[in-house]
Amino acid sequence: MNFEGLAPIIINLPYGRYDKEDFEWAVDKTLDSWAGNRGDYSEMERAMLRYVLAYPTVYVVYSRKINPYSSKNEYTVYVGETNDIRHRTAQHLELDSKNREDWKAVADAVSQNDEAYKQYVISHPKFNKSLTLDVENRLMHYMSSTDSVKKLNNRRTNAQGDYYTSDQFDHIFSQIWLKLHKDDPDLFPAEEIIRDSALFKASPFHKLSDSQLEAEEAILTQLAGLLTNNRRKNSVEQSNAHPKLIFVQGAAGTGKTVLLSHLFYRIATEIGIQERTYSGDEDYSASPEAENGQLASYILVNHKEQVHVYNQIATKLGLQKKSSEVVMLPSQFINRFSVRNERGRGIPDQPRGMADIVLIDEAHLLMTQGNQGYSGKNQLYDILRRARVVIAVFDPNQIMQSSQQWDPVVLRKLQLDEESINKPHKTGTLGDFRSIVLSGGDQSSAISVDVTHIHLEKQFRIAANESMIRWIDRFASGLGIDPLPTDPGEYTADGAIKRAPYDVKVFDSPIELFEAIRKKAQSESDGWNSNGLSRLLATYDWKYSAKSVNMADPQGFWNVELHRDSSGVWRMGSGDVFGRSGIDSHVFCKPWNYQLADPADPKTKGIDKDLAWAEKPYTINEIGSIFTIQGFDLNYAGVIIGPSVTYRRGRIVFDKSASRNYLATNKRKDLGDFAEENLKHELNVLLKRGVHGLYLFAVDEELQQRLKECCTK
């Protein structure tokens, strides 16, 4: 018989039943569900059983419960692959349950009720070991990004390289996922919903590029050697050893976060991560390594939305039992590893305890002076005093606040200055460590550090050809605006689209821009589903205050406001028709982010513990800022470029007097004025959010005219 037309084969059965007769029953049940195939199943059943029982398979073990508060389904899931599904099932329930808590819980549950857990068994006539490992890895990637999956168990990442059926993997996986989705759309949401989620983009189950893999292996090799040497030393030698600092560098969209997330998961599953965690009032030993020799490892990011994303992933994958155990803000980490004052807060210049490995995403967001939440002088210095190895993702072109700016002398010492960055580098190769001394301004704060760098260059975010990426880079860097290059897209030999042309458009009004982005979000999300990731953004040139309401607005909102004057020119503010809806042809007025309430839960505002700002459907009616969108991707980014960015005599000019971002324009007493640099970086971040397109409107007339000249075909 021709079995190709029936692939893939997916059966579902209670996990407590794994005799051959149970699989025969599951196959019969599957055949009964296939319309038009009723009759003598004997030949088909034998073929299906052979593929399920004798071929490599992938399996999804799961339990379902209903959340009493939301009334939604929630799942605990284990994903694996095997050459013998019956033997592997018995192994999990009879052997693994004696050594692992996760499988003990499963075994105890099915001993009381066969159907407490169920199992999808997935097979395919073309399955081989490499293909099943790829399917397993992508299932982990998708399910780690699924909101209904609250616990996901596995112990490895398995993305494979090239093999003889690798060119068929994407098609086969999509067939598998579609069948699973039809059977249980809560557990297996539509692929487009998965791929639009912030969890998907930060998941450790991405397949890494060759350069990312090379970088990861170089770092892991260094970690193994460094930590082995540390364990051989006595405690006095360890305390005197220089901390090691590895900078991961690359422009926005070069895959730094993906590498860091993947690296952290491999550290946790291959090198080990502490099983014991510490609450805020517990004492720390000089080295909080667990007694079993596992490592105290942490991941930090100074961005609250990204902390939420990492916390969800780490908790879901069992790397922490609850939020903020291994994932936290830098200030939380410094506080945890510090001597406490009389109020119970950590003292930054009095470290206590030592972490083994600390990974910092978006390290350019670290504070280099104190503020209300941080009483130290430099967060990186304070982290280095509390860690043996620090791996920091750093892009100086994404620093947008004066309080995050560095002394140019220190940047040169760290080889993070513009001259060092622009030198040619071998991608994915780790350099030799150099010993340097860092100081926070006085001799008492000096710290000796061994530093090295690793570089990523390939652009992953922006789906465009090289000439289009160079055009965006030049514009985003404030260097100039050239005529828009042609991007024809990419096609297969038979004419199918592999990559659509990158879409750049300039709109005559902010209202037209908003409508275009709204339509993109609506079409992508299949009728206002929560994952239509196209949003409108703006430079921070309109006032916003999180601590007060806008008394001039009927709803108290702080808005991005523009009006068209009698000559047809768009001006700042509302004119004499304040507060009218943006559908009016002469007025544009939309609130800044975090102000609208969720229609499904009117009490909910601000940062969501489960969803990033752009993932919530109602935020299509808000304007995103750099504080909301930095580090996240959009399918299409609409950007209103406010009056802080102008075009004069053939060049882009930044006007700090037009910006409302005090954090960018204020001077530092110790280092001076970084306003122009910060505003340039703000533009850089906003223009590089769109994966498939960039839609623009500029308030400055000359800038708008230049964009129209260069982008209108």
Disulfide bonds with the S-S distance in Angstrom:
none
